[in-house]
């Protein structure tokens, strides 16, 4: 087999000038741009989804029900038709919410469109997004009387300033408050 010699620079330039090169591939547009139009069309056709329901839950069902519940998911059947709404209910309020189910379904259908939901599934569990209104905040303890505070300050006078001294003061105040309770 005979060995071929490489072309010179001038010959290579001439070969390349005669050959038609392939155009560079077109850069595709971002997927979000083309999906935006498709999603808008689907949203117009099928209405709002569970994300909109989650965002406006308090407005849809009212503050009293919204304080005890949160929407979890909207499940549509395979054959089409109305969906089932699953809501999470805080603790023993599930019985109250179950009695209000027809009213909740009616309000959700006003928001999502007529006949969007026909069933309500209730799941008991802690609410994620909201702080329960029934939660009682701890009361602040009353301050010590002046004599007890002065005695505590005097006992810690030799301690160096810093977080340790502050922690010891808090501990001492707590102990003295407990002792003064009847």
Buried (B, 14 or more C-beta within 10 A) or exposed (E): EEEEEEEEEEEEEEEEEEEEEEEEEEEEEEEEEEEEEEEEEEEEEEEBEBEBBBEEBBEBBBEEBBBBBBBBBBEEEEEEEBBBBBBBBBEEBBEEBEEBBEEBBEBBBEBBEEEBBEEBEBEEEEBEEBEEEEEEEEEEEEEBEEEBBEEBEEEEEEEEEEEEBEEBBEEBBEEBBEEEEE
